[in-house]
């Protein structure tokens, strides 16, 4: 008689069953590790997005300060010429 994949059905002995249990346990552990890594990755992604937005805000503020300083310098030069 054959199994669903066309393989011959061979009765499993207790050694095979223990091996399947061990493999299943290892796969469960790997799956758990992958879930943990995915959670860490999501957390890092969120932190990086926050850092990027913070840097953008700091750059905008710095650019505004530079623009104000330039306007002030131009105004001072204009008053000195008069």
N, CA, C and O atoms as a GROMACS GRO file, in nm:
protein
  328
    1UNK      N    1   0.085  -0.117   0.000
    1UNK     CA    2   0.000   0.000   0.000
    1UNK      C    3   0.090   0.124   0.000
    1UNK      O    4   0.201   0.120   0.052
    2UNK      N    5   0.041   0.234  -0.059
    2UNK     CA    6   0.123   0.355  -0.067
    2UNK      C    7   0.057   0.471   0.005
    2UNK      O    8  -0.065   0.474   0.023
    3UNK      N    9   0.141   0.566   0.046
    3UNK     CA   10   0.094   0.684   0.116
    3UNK      C   11   0.047   0.792   0.019
    3UNK      O   12   0.042   0.767  -0.102
    4UNK      N   13   0.013   0.911   0.069
    4UNK     CA   14  -0.040   1.018  -0.016
    4UNK      C   15   0.058   1.066  -0.122
    4UNK      O   16   0.016   1.119  -0.225
    5UNK      N   17   0.187   1.051  -0.100
    5UNK     CA   18   0.288   1.094  -0.196
    5UNK      C   19   0.334   0.980  -0.285
    5UNK      O   20   0.429   0.996  -0.362
    6UNK      N   21   0.270   0.867  -0.275
    6UNK     CA   22   0.311   0.752  -0.353
    6UNK      C   23   0.419   0.670  -0.287
    6UNK      O   24   0.462   0.568  -0.341
    7UNK      N   25   0.465   0.713  -0.169
    7UNK     CA   26   0.567   0.638  -0.096
    7UNK      C   27   0.503   0.515  -0.034
    7UNK      O   28   0.386   0.515   0.004
    8UNK      N   29   0.582   0.413  -0.025
    8UNK     CA   30   0.533   0.293   0.042
    8UNK      C   31   0.519   0.320   0.190
    8UNK      O   32   0.607   0.379   0.253
    9UNK      N   33   0.408   0.277   0.246
    9UNK     CA   34   0.388   0.294   0.389
    9UNK      C   35   0.474   0.194   0.463
    9UNK      O   36   0.462   0.073   0.445
   10UNK      N   37   0.560   0.246   0.545
   10UNK     CA   38   0.648   0.161   0.625
   10UNK      C   39   0.613   0.189   0.770
   10UNK      O   40   0.614   0.304   0.813
   11UNK      N   41   0.583   0.087   0.846
   11UNK     CA   42   0.550   0.111   0.987
   11UNK      C   43   0.666   0.180   1.058
   11UNK      O   44   0.781   0.140   1.044
   12UNK      N   45   0.633   0.284   1.132
   12UNK     CA   46   0.736   0.359   1.204
   12UNK      C   47   0.767   0.287   1.334
   12UNK      O   48   0.678   0.242   1.405
   13UNK      N   49   0.896   0.276   1.362
   13UNK     CA   50   0.932   0.218   1.491
   13UNK      C   51   0.947   0.331   1.592
   13UNK      O   52   0.938   0.448   1.555
   14UNK      N   53   0.968   0.299   1.715
   14UNK     CA   54   0.973   0.400   1.820
   14UNK      C   55   1.091   0.496   1.802
   14UNK      O   56   1.083   0.611   1.844
   15UNK      N   57   1.198   0.451   1.740
   15UNK     CA   58   1.313   0.538   1.713
   15UNK      C   59   1.277   0.649   1.618
   15UNK      O   60   1.318   0.764   1.637
   16UNK      N   61   1.199   0.616   1.515
   16UNK     CA   62   1.156   0.718   1.420
   16UNK      C   63   1.064   0.820   1.488
   16UNK      O   64   1.074   0.940   1.464
   17UNK      N   65   0.976   0.771   1.573
   17UNK     CA   66   0.882   0.860   1.641
   17UNK      C   67   0.957   0.957   1.732
   17UNK      O   68   0.924   1.075   1.739
   18UNK      N   69   1.058   0.906   1.802
   18UNK     CA   70   1.138   0.993   1.888
   18UNK      C   71   1.213   1.098   1.805
   18UNK      O   72   1.228   1.213   1.846
   19UNK      N   73   1.260   1.054   1.687
   19UNK     CA   74   1.331   1.147   1.600
   19UNK      C   75   1.236   1.256   1.550
   19UNK      O   76   1.273   1.374   1.545
   20UNK      N   77   1.115   1.218   1.512
   20UNK     CA   78   1.016   1.317   1.468
   20UNK      C   79   0.982   1.414   1.580
   20UNK      O   80   0.966   1.534   1.556
   21UNK      N   81   0.969   1.363   1.700
   21UNK     CA   82   0.940   1.449   1.815
   21UNK      C   83   1.055   1.548   1.837
   21UNK      O   84   1.032   1.666   1.862
   22UNK      N   85   1.179   1.499   1.826
   22UNK     CA   86   1.296   1.586   1.844
   22UNK      C   87   1.302   1.693   1.734
   22UNK      O   88   1.329   1.809   1.761
   23UNK      N   89   1.276   1.651   1.610
   23UNK     CA   90   1.277   1.746   1.498
   23UNK      C   91   1.167   1.850   1.516
   23UNK      O   92   1.189   1.969   1.495
   24UNK      N   93   1.049   1.805   1.555
   24UNK     CA   94   0.937   1.896   1.578
   24UNK      C   95   0.971   1.997   1.687
   24UNK      O   96   0.938   2.115   1.676
   25UNK      N   97   1.036   1.950   1.792
   25UNK     CA   98   1.076   2.039   1.901
   25UNK      C   99   1.177   2.143   1.851
   25UNK      O  100   1.167   2.260   1.885
   26UNK      N  101   1.273   2.098   1.771
   26UNK     CA  102   1.372   2.191   1.716
   26UNK      C  103   1.306   2.294   1.625
   26UNK      O  104   1.339   2.413   1.630
   27UNK      N  105   1.211   2.250   1.544
   27UNK     CA  106   1.141   2.343   1.456
   27UNK      C  107   1.060   2.444   1.536
   27UNK      O  108   1.053   2.562   1.499
   28UNK      N  109   0.998   2.399   1.644
   28UNK     CA  110   0.925   2.491   1.731
   28UNK      C  111   1.019   2.596   1.791
   28UNK      O  112   0.985   2.714   1.799
   29UNK      N  113   1.138   2.551   1.832
   29UNK     CA  114   1.235   2.643   1.890
   29UNK      C  115   1.284   2.743   1.785
   29UNK      O  116   1.297   2.862   1.814
   30UNK      N  117   1.311   2.695   1.665
   30UNK     CA  118   1.354   2.785   1.557
   30UNK      C  119   1.244   2.886   1.527
   30UNK      O  120   1.272   3.005   1.508
   31UNK      N  121   1.120   2.840   1.523
   31UNK     CA  122   1.007   2.930   1.498
   31UNK      C  123   0.998   3.037   1.607
   31UNK      O  124   0.972   3.154   1.578
   32UNK      N  125   1.020   2.997   1.730
   32UNK     CA  126   1.018   3.091   1.842
   32UNK      C  127   1.129   3.195   1.827
   32UNK      O  128   1.106   3.314   1.848
   33UNK      N  129   1.248   3.150   1.791
   33UNK     CA  130   1.360   3.242   1.770
   33UNK      C  131   1.330   3.340   1.657
   33UNK      O  132   1.356   3.460   1.668
   34UNK      N  133   1.274   3.288   1.548
   34UNK     CA  134   1.241   3.374   1.435
   34UNK      C  135   1.136   3.478   1.473
   34UNK      O  136   1.144   3.594   1.431
   35UNK      N  137   1.039   3.438   1.553
   35UNK     CA  138   0.939   3.534   1.602
   35UNK      C  139   1.006   3.643   1.686
   35UNK      O  140   0.974   3.761   1.672
   36UNK      N  141   1.098   3.601   1.771
   36UNK     CA  142   1.170   3.697   1.856
   36UNK      C  143   1.252   3.794   1.770
   36UNK      O  144   1.253   3.915   1.796
   37UNK      N  145   1.321   3.742   1.671
   37UNK     CA  146   1.401   3.826   1.581
   37UNK      C  147   1.310   3.923   1.506
   37UNK      O  148   1.345   4.040   1.488
   38UNK      N  149   1.196   3.875   1.462
   38UNK     CA  150   1.102   3.962   1.390
   38UNK      C  151   1.052   4.075   1.480
   38UNK      O  152   1.038   4.189   1.435
   39UNK      N  153   1.024   4.044   1.606
   39UNK     CA  154   0.981   4.148   1.701
   39UNK      C  155   1.091   4.252   1.721
   39UNK      O  156   1.064   4.372   1.724
   40UNK      N  157   1.216   4.204   1.736
   40UNK     CA  158   1.328   4.298   1.752
   40UNK      C  159   1.345   4.384   1.626
   40UNK      O  160   1.370   4.504   1.636
   41UNK      N  161   1.330   4.323   1.510
   41UNK     CA  162   1.341   4.396   1.385
   41UNK      C  163   1.234   4.504   1.376
   41UNK      O  164   1.262   4.617   1.336
   42UNK      N  165   1.111   4.469   1.412
   42UNK     CA  166   1.002   4.568   1.410
   42UNK      C  167   1.032   4.683   1.506
   42UNK      O  168   1.008   4.799   1.473
   43UNK      N  169   1.084   4.649   1.623
   43UNK     CA  170   1.117   4.752   1.722
   43UNK      C  171   1.228   4.844   1.670
   43UNK      O  172   1.219   4.966   1.682
   44UNK      N  173   1.331   4.785   1.611
   44UNK     CA  174   1.441   4.865   1.555
   44UNK      C  175   1.390   4.953   1.441
   44UNK      O  176   1.431   5.069   1.429
   45UNK      N  177   1.303   4.899   1.359
   45UNK     CA  178   1.247   4.976   1.248
   45UNK      C  179   1.172   5.098   1.300
   45UNK      O  180   1.186   5.208   1.246
   46UNK      N  181   1.094   5.079   1.404
   46UNK     CA  182   1.020   5.189   1.465
   46UNK      C  183   1.116   5.294   1.522
   46UNK      O  184   1.096   5.414   1.502
   47UNK      N  185   1.219   5.247   1.591
   47UNK     CA  186   1.317   5.341   1.648
   47UNK      C  187   1.389   5.420   1.538
   47UNK      O  188   1.412   5.540   1.553
   48UNK      N  189   1.423   5.353   1.429
   48UNK     CA  190   1.492   5.421   1.320
   48UNK      C  191   1.402   5.525   1.253
   48UNK      O  192   1.448   5.633   1.216
   49UNK      N  193   1.274   5.493   1.239
   49UNK     CA  194   1.181   5.590   1.182
   49UNK      C  195   1.170   5.713   1.273
   49UNK      O  196   1.166   5.826   1.225
   50UNK      N  197   1.164   5.690   1.405
   50UNK     CA  198   1.158   5.801   1.500
   50UNK      C  199   1.285   5.885   1.494
   50UNK      O  200   1.278   6.008   1.498
   51UNK      N  201   1.400   5.819   1.485
   51UNK     CA  202   1.527   5.891   1.475
   51UNK      C  203   1.533   5.973   1.347
   51UNK      O  204   1.578   6.088   1.348
   52UNK      N  205   1.489   5.915   1.238
   52UNK     CA  206   1.488   5.987   1.110
   52UNK      C  207   1.400   6.111   1.118
   52UNK      O  208   1.440   6.218   1.073
   53UNK      N  209   1.282   6.097   1.175
   53UNK     CA  210   1.192   6.213   1.189
   53UNK      C  211   1.253   6.318   1.281
   53UNK      O  212   1.242   6.438   1.254
   54UNK      N  213   1.317   6.274   1.388
   54UNK     CA  214   1.383   6.367   1.480
   54UNK      C  215   1.494   6.443   1.408
   54UNK      O  216   1.508   6.564   1.426
   55UNK      N  217   1.573   6.373   1.328
   55UNK     CA  218   1.681   6.437   1.254
   55UNK      C  219   1.626   6.535   1.150
   55UNK      O  220   1.683   6.642   1.129
   56UNK      N  221   1.515   6.499   1.087
   56UNK     CA  222   1.454   6.591   0.991
   56UNK      C  223   1.408   6.719   1.061
   56UNK      O  224   1.428   6.829   1.010
   57UNK      N  225   1.346   6.703   1.177
   57UNK     CA  226   1.299   6.819   1.253
   57UNK      C  227   1.417   6.907   1.295
   57UNK      O  228   1.410   7.029   1.283
   58UNK      N  229   1.523   6.845   1.343
   58UNK     CA  230   1.642   6.921   1.384
   58UNK      C  231   1.702   6.995   1.264
   58UNK      O  232   1.747   7.108   1.277
   59UNK      N  233   1.701   6.930   1.149
   59UNK     CA  234   1.755   6.995   1.029
   59UNK      C  235   1.669   7.114   0.988
   59UNK      O  236   1.722   7.219   0.949
   60UNK      N  237   1.536   7.099   0.996
   60UNK     CA  238   1.447   7.211   0.964
   60UNK      C  239   1.472   7.328   1.059
   60UNK      O  240   1.480   7.443   1.015
   61UNK      N  241   1.484   7.299   1.187
   61UNK     CA  242   1.509   7.405   1.286
   61UNK      C  243   1.642   7.473   1.261
   61UNK      O  244   1.653   7.595   1.270
   62UNK      N  245   1.744   7.393   1.230
   62UNK     CA  246   1.875   7.450   1.201
   62UNK      C  247   1.869   7.539   1.078
   62UNK      O  248   1.927   7.647   1.075
   63UNK      N  249   1.799   7.492   0.975
   63UNK     CA  250   1.787   7.570   0.852
   63UNK      C  251   1.714   7.702   0.878
   63UNK      O  252   1.749   7.805   0.821
   64UNK      N  253   1.612   7.698   0.964
   64UNK     CA  254   1.541   7.821   1.000
   64UNK      C  255   1.634   7.919   1.071
   64UNK      O  256   1.630   8.039   1.046
   65UNK      N  257   1.719   7.867   1.160
   65UNK     CA  258   1.815   7.952   1.231
   65UNK      C  259   1.915   8.014   1.133
   65UNK      O  260   1.949   8.132   1.144
   66UNK      N  261   1.960   7.934   1.037
   66UNK     CA  262   2.053   7.985   0.936
   66UNK      C  263   1.986   8.094   0.854
   66UNK      O  264   2.045   8.199   0.828
   67UNK      N  265   1.862   8.070   0.815
   67UNK     CA  266   1.789   8.171   0.735
   67UNK      C  267   1.771   8.300   0.814
   67UNK      O  268   1.789   8.409   0.759
   68UNK      N  269   1.737   8.290   0.941
   68UNK     CA  270   1.721   8.409   1.026
   68UNK      C  271   1.854   8.483   1.039
   68UNK      O  272   1.858   8.606   1.033
   69UNK      N  273   1.961   8.408   1.056
   69UNK     CA  274   2.094   8.471   1.068
   69UNK      C  275   2.130   8.543   0.939
   69UNK      O  276   2.189   8.651   0.943
   70UNK      N  277   2.097   8.484   0.825
   70UNK     CA  278   2.127   8.547   0.697
   70UNK      C  279   2.046   8.676   0.680
   70UNK      O  280   2.099   8.777   0.635
   71UNK      N  281   1.919   8.672   0.717
   71UNK     CA  282   1.834   8.791   0.707
   71UNK      C  283   1.888   8.900   0.798
   71UNK      O  284   1.896   9.017   0.759
   72UNK      N  285   1.926   8.863   0.919
   72UNK     CA  286   1.981   8.960   1.014
   72UNK      C  287   2.110   9.020   0.960
   72UNK      O  288   2.132   9.141   0.971
   73UNK      N  289   2.195   8.937   0.903
   73UNK     CA  290   2.322   8.986   0.847
   73UNK      C  291   2.296   9.082   0.732
   73UNK      O  292   2.363   9.184   0.722
   74UNK      N  293   2.202   9.050   0.646
   74UNK     CA  294   2.170   9.138   0.532
   74UNK      C  295   2.113   9.269   0.583
   74UNK      O  296   2.147   9.375   0.531
   75UNK      N  297   2.027   9.264   0.685
   75UNK     CA  298   1.971   9.387   0.742
   75UNK      C  299   2.080   9.474   0.804
   75UNK      O  300   2.077   9.596   0.790
   76UNK      N  301   2.175   9.410   0.873
   76UNK     CA  302   2.284   9.486   0.935
   76UNK      C  303   2.372   9.551   0.829
   76UNK      O  304   2.416   9.665   0.845
   77UNK      N  305   2.397   9.478   0.722
   77UNK     CA  306   2.478   9.535   0.613
   77UNK      C  307   2.404   9.653   0.551
   77UNK      O  308   2.465   9.754   0.518
   78UNK      N  309   2.273   9.639   0.536
   78UNK     CA  310   2.192   9.747   0.478
   78UNK      C  311   2.193   9.871   0.564
   78UNK      O  312   2.197   9.982   0.510
   79UNK      N  313   2.189   9.857   0.694
   79UNK     CA  314   2.190   9.974   0.782
   79UNK      C  315   2.329  10.036   0.789
   79UNK      O  316   2.340  10.157   0.810
   80UNK      N  317   2.432   9.958   0.770
   80UNK     CA  318   2.569  10.012   0.772
   80UNK      C  319   2.595  10.096   0.648
   80UNK      O  320   2.669  10.194   0.653
   81UNK      N  321   2.534  10.058   0.538
   81UNK     CA  322   2.556  10.129   0.412
   81UNK      C  323   2.489  10.266   0.416
   81UNK      O  324   2.539  10.361   0.356
   82UNK      N  325   2.379  10.277   0.485
   82UNK     CA  326   2.304  10.404   0.489
   82UNK      C  327   2.373  10.502   0.573
   82UNK      O  328   2.326  10.614   0.589
   0.00000   0.00000   0.00000
